[in-house]
Amino acid sequence: MGRAGSGARGAAAAGAAAGRLLLLLLLARPSPAAAGDTSKSDTRLVSEQFSQSPQKLSFYSWYGSARLFHFRVPPDTVLLRWLLQVSQGGDPTCAKVEITVYFRYGAPPVINPLGTSFPANTSMQPSFLIKMLQSNASINISHPAPGDWFVAAHLPPSSQKIELKGFIPTCAYIFQPDMLVVRVAEVSILEPNTPFPQILLSRPSYLKIFIPEYTQELLLELQGCVSNRSLGCPVHLTVGSATLPGNFQKVLTCTDPTQTCRLLLPSPPWDRWLQVTAKSLAGPHALVAFSTLASLTVCRPWIVNFHHLLQNSPNQSRNTSSGLLPPSPGYQDLGRSGTAGGGPFCLLSYQVMREDVDVLSVHFRPLDRASVLVQSDMPSVMQLHLSTGMDSGGSLTISLWANKSVIANNTLVKVCVNAASPFLGFNTSLNCTTAFFQGYPLALSTVSRKANLIIPYPETDSWYLSLQLVCLQSPEECEKSSVLVETALSLVPCLNDCGPYGQCLLLRRHGYLYAGCSCKAGWRGWSCTDDSTAQTVAQQRMAVLLLTLSNLLFLAPIALSVYRCLLVEASVYAYTMFFSTFYHACDQPGEAVLCILNYDTLQYCDFLGSGVSIWVTILCMARLKAALKYVLLLLGTLVFAMSLQLDRRGAWNMMGPCLFAFVIMVTIWVYRCGHRRHCYPTSWQRWVFYLLPGISMATVAISIYTSMMTSSNYYYTHSIWHMLLAGSTAFLLPPRDKHTEPWTCSQKLTCHYQICKNHQEELYTVT
């Protein structure tokens, strides 16, 4: 392994001398023209603005409550500004609420506003966020990384109260982010091993260098630096791009004249351009001249031949100088940055096949399903391509295991998972940190021979899995040792499909798809694994029994209706009891679930039965004539069916027809009071023992239904609502007519044969 361009020291010295001569010539001129300082307005910079349609924010209950925005930052961007706008619509009496906005590069932000726990072995970075009220705000990011950027916003966590639509003020909070970028139209190319002379005055100089694949180190040096008004080299060098939530930009400040101004970056990101920005620290009118030299240390990969690997014993020595595993014939040199031929190998490269299974579902496996050979002299590297643009919406799962017998005592298999470039410095450090990324460390040993890692919403990039055998006491023990490690690598939409108490849902924002878990039965968390508020199986069964058996109280109004020969009313109450019972049996979030029809049908029939029950009860109390009564019953049922189809959750869709029926009843009662010159109903016993208790129970039921139900007490309050509704119906049903005997309806439904005479045809028929 050698440094490419180490023989170019003479060229560097010549460049430094040329820089000093150029500086002296420029100092003699009255108006200096530094690089990038051609005029007052920097013509190199171009501004662009991007916007997306606004979205209505929601109170947070799960990840689907957050509104996601997806932007793409163009290359060579030097300034990114987010313009955040919040507006309020609906009722002007709505209170101001705090809005939380998250930012992340490469993938949607992983957020946890409820403070729930994540699954075991999950690694996540804290999100960068700001909190704002209903006002405008802006966020500036210098030198942002090009590519995908995501913004997510939501209102505070939702309350447990179940609110009815139409009884609360309609508050709408509209959020819209705009992205303003300033990019450089012309960027200077920094060639490896070639000094690049620069002259700075007041404006920065923008450079970029291409980092080819298998680059092990990048060394930046400032040579021949002189200034006309200060000592040393007053230059501020920024290398890399800013990402959120973490920012690993490297900054080099060259103010000390006694020290060499250089910056060494291990494992820079492969196969991409790296931004370099140089600014002068010498003052507004001082001039600084220097030369920038970039040297690349290339890495010679050992691309494993799997057929040859399977022919060798796992315990056989894998010394790189023995030639047991020759590199792949298809390997080529690294181009203009230097060649790898002739140098020692520095990594074992295992080819990985990507198998797309479904949306956000990918399997990665080594070719021929071979194990990964891990040794001590060089890391074994596997590359996982998560660069399709959609892969960042799932969860990356990594599972490693090794047989206990093949791992010797006092030895470890160290593993690092990194994005953009692999970690190669196991011999010097074990912190898994590359030039611009903090990796995820894992380890296999005789004590723990399995390791798992879960990365929710991994960044869109090439991910690398680096493994190397490390001896804790004497490195000589590992020289002839090797370990075979089995791997299970996959990208899944939701971990374990959100478990038994969750549902994995695919969410979409324009063309971008991402997954989230919607939990139930009190379970919470990213994958519905937080059981701090979960319901036990006994509690779930108790909830089902309360919500279903409470409907049996409708047997009282059913029997009473049949007793008083109100067959239509009895049919409606039986319909309501049946569908309410099986709807709540199907509506349970846990294990105790029974669905005889699809959920939507049961819910519609339950809502329809509840509304029609109230409608027929009020019309029955009005005691209309039979023809008018049945016409209104049929019309009311049709109106309920239409209104529930328009908006099933709208409170006034149910309350409107019921209030209309109540107005009809009151009108009839007032008319009878005036016609008879006596209060109607006439009996005080009817008022005291029937009407007042029924009205009181109905009032309490409506109060509970509209203002007291929460997610935690729903099973109790809604069961009480069932019982109060059935009880009030039994009390409010009018008494039978005085001339009508009880149970007389059965006499009208004859079941025996009788002779009927047809007078028109004068024929006798048996029916």
Secondary structure, DSSP 8 states (H G I E B T S, - for coil): --BTTTT-HHHHHHHHHHHHHHHHHHHTSSS---TT-SSSS-TTEEEEEEE---EE--EESSGGGSEEEEEEE-TTEEEEEEEEEEEEEE-TT-----EEEEEEESS-----TT-----TTB-----EEEEE-SS-EEEEEESB-SEEEEEEEEEEE--SB---BTTS--EEEEEEEEEEEEEESS-EE--BTS-EEEEESSS-EEEEEEE-TTEEEEEEEEEEEEESSSSS--EEEEES-B-SS----EEEEE--TTS--EEEEES--SSEEEEEEEEE-S-SS--EEEEEEEEEEE-EEEE--HHHHHHS-TTS---TTTTSS---TT----GGG---TTS-EEEEEE-EEEEEEETTEEEEEEGGG--EEEESSS-EEEEEEE-SSSGGGSEEEEEEE--GGGS-TTEEEEEEEEESS----TTT--S-B-SS-B-EEEEE-SS--EEEEEEES--SEEEEEEEEEEESS-GGGGTT-EEEEEEEEEEESSGGGG-TTEEEEEEEETTEEEEEEEE-TT-BSTTS-B-TT---HHHHHHHHHHHHHGGGGGHHHHHHHHHTT-HHHHHHHHHHHHHHHHHHHHS-SSS----SS-HHHHHHHHHHHHHHHHHHHHHHHHT--HHHHHHHHHHHHHHHHHHHHH-TTBHHHHHHHHHHHHHHHHHHHHHHHHHHTS-SS--HHHIIIIIHHHHHHHHHHHHIIIII-BTTTHHHHHHHHHHHHHHHHHHHS----TTS-TTTHHHHS--S--EEEETTTTEEEE-
